[in-house]
Amino acid sequence: MAHVLIIDDDEMMCDMLSTMVRQMGHEVTCANTLQDGLQESSSGNFDVVFLDVRMPDGSGLDVLPRIREASSSPEVIIITGFGDPDGAELAIKNGAWDYIEKPSSIKAMTLPLVRALQYREEKQARKPAIALNREGIVGNSPQMRACIDLVAQAANSDATVLIAAETGTGKELFAYAIHDNSLRANNNFVVVDCAALPENLVESILFGHQKGAFTGADRAQDGLIKQAHGGTLFLDEVGELPLSTQSSFLRVLQERRFRSIGGKQEIESDFRLVAATNRDLETMVKYGQFRKELLFRLRSFTIELPPLREHLEDIKELALYYAAKICERYGTDTKGFSPEFFEALESYDWPGNVRELVNTMERAIAAARQDPILYPKHLPTHIRIDVAKALISKEAPPVVSGKGGAASQERFPTLRDLRENAISEAEQHYLEDLMSRTRGNIKEACTISGLSRPRLYALLKKYHISRSG
């Protein structure tokens, strides 16, 4: 017998679904608000959750990730009376089992529930998974756990993986984790930095060359593709690969065969490809800067890593991890941290992501010298200035009341609350202007803002902004 939670403010729908679930022999609980639904999902042991989108206290799509993160990891079936293709895309990308439009027949409601329960039963019957080796990947926020789950899935297959993320988020760490947890772990992990390849030597570096193939080729040289035989080839910043080379590499991906420069025979290489990019490859395809066929090949399996500003709850764990490594490298005692130090880290926007945080921790430890505790004064000056400016510019003035003009202040906010409110207000204004400027054109909005489609949809839903501006 399974346990099903229904989160819907429509009492008739709750009654209909409850009757259906009970007739199937399962237990059912109903909640009429998102707040009640979140409480139930966090405290109960549910197998499946039916979740409405438009609720009195917000959008069901906004809380979908939190429900999926409940201890029982329920499957979530979205139900909505307002069909929205973009909403369906967002729901599926956030882990929904299915997306059903109201009104639907009982059969249409029953089949997804049966399949979701069947899937859970099969999953629980499997042997426990081996613990994932995630060396260097730090963080346990919902966003990071979702990415790590995708790494585990990718490691169990040989599919080509595309890792999309901003610079400094740790794309190579995730690529290596896929390799290190796969059946190819004992073979080579070959890194190709496409941004650093000299254009006149790209094909020689990738495919290798024979002696005398060109001026300066005084000996034969194996290419990186051959070196990756049996292992993993990691193309970092694949968006920088020259168009001419993209055509040649596409054939290698299809055939797993190539010919070195000056060579007469084709060479086989059984490699697994993982690629990474900080660029919008779809937009590059649109402007003829990237081959469409290659993009289709690359994104068999896509992992989108979040920027650090979107999972600030991992800041403390990241800072502790890298501080310990830096102190060990320098042979110094491990540092302590003042609460204000972490508050300052959480108040900064981190445009350089985790890479910038690592450099900041190294700078802070060097500045502290023999000091046992790290304080905000040990941080780089530009970070301290940014944090101070953000605080001063966003501080609300005292509320004045009474004939005598006596000032009465509301509860003084914490630095984190102040920052989150300021960011929310700025994001809402920005998105409203963005939708107005682009007239609801999502592709154009993504190009201008630098946001991925799923992230843009999530923010539009969060602030209840329509695509019409």
C-alpha positions in Angstrom: 0.0 0.0 0.0 1.4 3.4 -1.0 0.9 6.8 0.5 -0.2 9.6 -1.8 -0.3 13.4 -1.1 -2.6 15.7 -3.0 -1.8 19.4 -3.0 -4.7 21.3 -4.6 -7.1 24.1 -3.6 -9.9 22.7 -5.7 -12.0 20.6 -3.3 -13.8 18.7 -6.1 -10.4 17.7 -7.6 -9.2 16.6 -4.2 -12.3 14.5 -3.6 -12.1 12.9 -7.1 -8.4 12.1 -6.8 -8.8 10.9 -3.2 -11.6 8.5 -4.2 -9.5 7.2 -7.1 -6.4 6.6 -4.9 -8.5 4.8 -2.1 -10.2 2.6 -4.7 -6.7 1.5 -5.8 -6.0 0.5 -2.2 -3.7 3.3 -1.2 -3.7 5.9 1.6 -4.3 9.5 0.7 -3.7 12.9 2.4 -5.0 16.3 1.1 -3.5 19.8 1.5 -5.2 23.0 0.2 -2.2 25.3 0.3 1.5 25.1 -0.7 2.5 25.8 2.9 0.4 22.9 4.3 1.6 20.7 1.4 5.3 21.4 2.2 4.7 20.6 5.9 3.0 17.3 5.0 5.7 16.3 2.5 8.5 17.0 4.9 6.9 15.2 7.8 5.2 12.3 6.0 6.5 9.3 4.1 4.8 9.8 0.7 5.4 7.8 -2.5 3.7 10.1 -4.9 2.5 13.7 -4.8 -0.2 15.3 -7.0 0.7 19.0 -7.2 -1.4 21.8 -8.6 0.4 24.7 -10.3 -1.8 27.7 -9.4 -2.3 27.8 -5.7 -3.6 30.6 -3.4 -0.1 31.1 -1.9 2.1 30.7 -5.0 3.1 28.4 -7.8 3.5 24.7 -7.4 6.4 24.8 -9.8 8.3 26.9 -7.4 8.1 24.3 -4.6 8.5 21.2 -6.8 12.3 20.9 -6.1 11.6 21.2 -2.3 9.0 18.4 -2.4 11.4 16.2 -4.4 14.0 16.8 -1.7 11.8 15.4 1.0 13.3 12.4 2.9 11.0 9.9 1.0 11.9 11.5 -2.4 8.4 11.2 -3.8 7.5 11.2 -7.5 5.6 14.4 -8.3 2.7 14.5 -10.8 1.8 18.1 -11.9 -1.9 18.8 -12.4 -3.0 22.2 -13.8 -6.1 23.8 -15.2 -3.9 26.3 -17.1 -1.9 24.4 -19.7 1.5 26.0 -20.4 4.1 24.4 -22.6 6.9 26.4 -20.9 5.6 25.3 -17.5 5.5 21.7 -18.7 9.2 22.0 -19.7 10.2 23.5 -16.4 8.3 20.8 -14.5 10.0 18.0 -16.3 13.4 19.6 -16.0 12.8 19.9 -12.2 12.1 16.2 -11.9 8.3 15.9 -12.3 7.1 12.4 -13.2 4.3 13.8 -15.5 2.4 17.0 -16.3 -1.4 16.6 -16.7 -3.8 19.2 -17.8 -7.2 19.5 -16.1 -9.9 18.4 -16.7 -8.7 14.9 -17.5 -10.3 11.5 -17.3 -9.8 9.2 -14.4 -7.8 6.9 -16.7 -5.5 9.8 -17.6 -4.9 10.4 -13.8 -4.6 6.7 -12.9 -2.0 5.6 -15.4 0.8 8.0 -14.3 0.1 7.1 -10.7 0.4 3.3 -11.5 3.6 3.8 -13.5 5.2 6.1 -10.8 4.4 3.5 -8.1 5.7 0.7 -10.3 8.9 2.6 -10.9 9.4 3.2 -7.1 8.8 -0.5 -6.4 11.4 -1.5 -9.0 13.9 1.1 -7.7 13.6 -0.1 -4.1 14.1 -3.7 -5.2 17.4 -2.9 -6.9 20.7 -3.5 -5.1 21.9 -0.4 -3.2 24.0 1.8 -5.3 27.8 2.1 -4.6 28.6 5.4 -2.9 29.6 8.0 -5.5 33.2 9.2 -5.5 32.7 13.0 -5.5 36.3 14.1 -4.6 36.6 17.9 -4.8 32.8 18.4 -5.3 31.6 20.2 -2.2 28.1 21.2 -1.2 24.8 19.6 -0.2 22.3 22.2 -1.3 19.3 20.9 -3.3 20.9 22.3 -6.5 24.2 20.5 -5.9 22.5 17.2 -4.9 20.5 17.3 -8.2 23.7 17.8 -10.2 25.4 14.9 -8.3 22.4 12.7 -9.0 22.9 13.5 -12.7 26.6 12.6 -12.4 25.7 9.2 -11.0 23.2 8.6 -13.9 25.8 9.7 -16.5 28.5 7.5 -15.0 26.3 4.4 -15.5 26.2 4.9 -19.2 28.5 5.7 -22.1 26.4 8.6 -23.4 28.0 11.8 -24.5 27.6 14.4 -21.7 27.5 18.2 -22.1 28.2 20.2 -18.9 26.8 23.8 -19.2 27.8 26.4 -16.7 29.5 29.7 -16.0 33.2 30.0 -15.8 34.6 28.9 -12.4 31.8 26.6 -11.4 33.9 23.4 -11.5 33.0 21.9 -14.9 36.2 19.8 -15.0 35.6 18.4 -11.5 32.2 17.2 -12.6 33.6 15.8 -15.8 36.3 13.8 -13.9 33.6 12.6 -11.4 31.7 11.1 -14.3 34.9 9.4 -15.6 36.0 8.3 -12.1 32.7 6.6 -11.3 32.4 4.9 -14.7 33.7 1.6 -16.0 36.4 3.6 -17.8 37.9 4.9 -14.5 41.1 2.9 -14.8 41.9 4.4 -18.2 43.0 7.8 -19.4 41.1 11.0 -18.7 42.3 13.3 -21.4 41.6 17.1 -21.1 41.5 19.3 -24.2 41.2 23.0 -23.5 39.6 24.1 -26.8 40.1 27.8 -25.9 43.9 27.3 -25.8 44.3 25.3 -29.0 46.4 27.1 -31.6 44.2 27.2 -34.7 46.9 26.1 -37.1 47.7 23.0 -34.9 44.2 22.0 -33.8 43.8 18.9 -36.0 47.4 17.8 -35.3 46.9 18.0 -31.6 43.6 16.1 -31.8 44.3 13.6 -34.5 48.1 13.3 -34.4 50.4 13.4 -37.4 53.0 11.4 -39.2 56.7 12.3 -39.6 57.1 14.8 -42.4 53.4 15.6 -42.6 54.2 19.3 -42.4 57.1 21.6 -41.7 58.5 20.9 -38.3 56.9 17.4 -38.0 60.3 15.7 -37.4 58.6 12.7 -35.7 55.3 11.0 -35.6 53.0 12.1 -32.8 49.8 10.5 -31.4 46.8 12.8 -31.0 44.7 13.3 -27.9 41.8 11.3 -29.4 44.0 8.2 -29.6 45.4 8.8 -26.1 41.8 8.7 -24.8 41.2 5.2 -26.2 39.4 3.2 -23.6 38.9 6.2 -21.4 37.3 9.7 -21.5 38.0 12.7 -23.7 37.0 15.9 -22.1 36.5 18.9 -24.4 36.6 21.9 -22.2 35.0 25.1 -23.6 33.9 23.2 -26.7 32.2 26.4 -28.0 35.7 27.6 -28.9 36.4 24.7 -31.2 37.0 26.1 -34.8 34.1 25.5 -37.2 36.5 23.7 -39.6 37.5 21.2 -36.9 33.9 20.7 -35.8 33.1 19.0 -39.1 36.1 16.7 -38.7 35.3 15.9 -35.1 31.6 15.2 -35.9 32.7 12.3 -38.1 35.0 11.0 -35.3 32.0 11.0 -32.9 29.9 9.1 -35.4 32.4 6.5 -36.5 35.0 6.5 -33.7 37.6 6.4 -36.5 39.9 9.0 -37.8 43.1 9.5 -39.9 46.1 11.3 -38.5 47.6 14.1 -40.6 49.7 12.5 -43.3 48.5 9.0 -42.3 47.2 6.5 -44.8 45.2 4.2 -42.5 42.3 5.0 -40.2 42.8 4.6 -36.5 40.1 3.5 -34.1 39.5 5.1 -30.7 36.9 3.8 -28.2 36.5 7.0 -26.1 33.7 8.4 -24.1 33.1 12.1 -24.7 32.3 14.7 -22.0 32.2 18.3 -23.2 31.8 21.6 -21.3 30.9 25.1 -22.2 30.1 28.5 -20.7 28.5 29.7 -23.9 25.0 29.4 -25.3 25.5 26.9 -28.0 22.0 27.2 -29.3 22.5 30.9 -30.0 25.9 30.1 -31.6 24.1 27.7 -33.9 21.6 30.4 -34.8 24.4 32.7 -35.9 26.4 30.0 -37.7 29.1 29.9 -35.1 28.5 26.3 -34.1 27.4 23.2 -36.1 23.9 22.1 -35.3 24.7 18.5 -35.9 27.5 18.6 -33.4 25.3 20.2 -30.8 22.7 17.4 -31.2 25.5 14.9 -30.6 26.9 16.7 -27.6 23.8 17.1 -25.6 22.7 13.4 -25.4 23.0 14.0 -21.6 23.1 17.6 -20.2 24.1 18.8 -16.8 23.6 22.5 -15.9 25.7 23.5 -13.0 24.4 26.4 -10.9 26.4 29.6 -10.3 27.6 30.0 -6.7 25.2 32.9 -6.1 22.3 30.4 -6.6 23.4 28.1 -3.8 24.9 30.3 -1.2 24.0 27.8 1.5 27.1 25.8 0.4 29.4 28.8 1.0 30.3 27.7 4.6 31.1 24.1 3.6 33.1 25.3 0.6 35.1 27.8 2.7 35.9 25.3 5.3 37.0 22.7 2.7 39.3 25.0 0.8 40.7 26.7 3.9 41.7 23.3 5.3 43.4 22.4 1.9 45.2 25.7 1.7 46.5 25.5 5.4 47.7 22.0 4.8 49.6 23.1 1.6 51.2 26.0 3.5 51.9 23.9 6.6 50.0 26.3 8.8 47.5 25.7 11.6 43.8 25.4 10.6 42.0 28.7 10.9 38.8 29.5 12.8 36.1 31.7 11.4 34.1 34.5 12.9 30.3 34.6 12.1 30.8 37.9 10.4 33.3 36.3 8.0 30.7 33.9 6.7 28.1 36.7 6.6 30.4 38.7 4.3 31.0 35.7 2.1 27.2 35.1 1.8 26.6 38.8 1.0 28.9 38.9 -2.1 27.7 38.0 -5.6 30.7 35.8 -6.6 30.9 36.6 -10.4 33.9 34.3 -10.6 32.0 31.5 -8.8 33.8 28.8 -6.8 37.2 29.6 -8.5 36.9 33.1 -7.1 36.0 31.8 -3.7 39.1 29.6 -3.7 41.3 32.5 -4.6 39.6 34.6 -1.9 40.2 32.0 0.8 43.9 31.8 -0.2 44.2 35.6 0.0 42.4 35.7 3.4 44.7 33.1 4.9 47.8 34.8 3.6 46.5 38.1 5.1 45.7 36.5 8.4 49.3 35.2 8.8 49.5 33.9 12.4 46.0 35.1 13.3 44.0 32.0 14.4 40.6 33.5 13.4 39.5 34.9 10.0 37.5 38.1 10.1 36.0 40.2 7.3 39.1 42.5 7.5 41.2 39.6 6.0 39.1 39.5 2.8 40.2 41.3 -0.3 39.4 45.0 -0.4 37.1 44.9 -3.4 34.9 42.3 -1.7 34.7 44.3 1.5 33.8 47.4 -0.5 31.1 45.6 -2.5 29.5 44.2 0.7 29.6 47.6 2.4 28.1 49.4 -0.6 25.3 46.8 -0.9 24.5 47.2 2.8 24.5 51.0 2.8 22.6 51.5 -0.4 19.9 49.1 0.5 19.3 50.2 4.1 15.8 51.4 4.7 15.4 54.8 6.3 13.7 55.0 9.8 9.9 55.2 9.7 8.8 58.7 11.1 5.5 59.0 12.9 3.8 61.4 15.3 3.6 65.2 15.4 7.0 65.5 17.0 8.6 63.5 14.3 9.8 60.8 16.6 11.5 58.0 14.7 10.3 54.4 15.2 12.3 51.8 13.5 11.0 48.4 12.4 13.0 45.3 13.4 16.5 45.8 12.0 17.0 43.0 9.4 19.8 40.6 9.3 22.4 41.1 6.6 21.3 38.0 4.8 17.6 39.0 4.9 18.5 42.5 3.6 20.6 41.1 0.8 17.9 38.5 -0.3 15.2 41.2 -0.3 17.3 43.6 -2.3 18.2 40.9 -4.8 14.6 39.8 -5.1 13.4 43.4 -5.8 16.2 44.0 -8.3 15.5 40.6 -10.1 11.8 41.4 -10.4 12.3 44.8 -11.9 15.0 43.5 -14.2 12.8 40.6 -15.5 9.8 43.0 -16.0 11.9 45.3 -18.1 13.5 42.3 -19.9 10.1 40.9 -20.9 8.9 44.3 -22.0 12.0 44.9 -24.1 11.9 41.5 -25.8 8.1 41.4 -26.1 8.1 38.0 -24.5 10.7 36.4 -26.9 12.3 33.8 -24.6 15.3 33.1 -26.9 16.1 36.8 -27.1 15.6 37.2 -23.4 18.1 34.4 -22.7 20.6 35.9 -25.0 20.4 39.4 -23.4 20.3 38.2 -19.8 22.7 35.3 -20.1 20.2 33.0 -18.3 19.4 29.5 -19.4 15.8 28.7 -20.4 15.0 26.7 -17.3 16.4 29.4 -15.0 14.5 32.2 -16.8 11.2 30.2 -16.7 11.8 29.6 -13.0 12.3 33.3 -12.2 9.3 34.3 -14.3 7.2 31.9 -12.3 8.7 33.0 -9.0 7.8 36.6 -9.6 4.5 35.9 -11.4 5.7 37.8 -14.6 3.9 37.0 -17.8 5.8 36.6 -21.1 3.8 39.5 -22.5 5.8 41.9 -20.2 
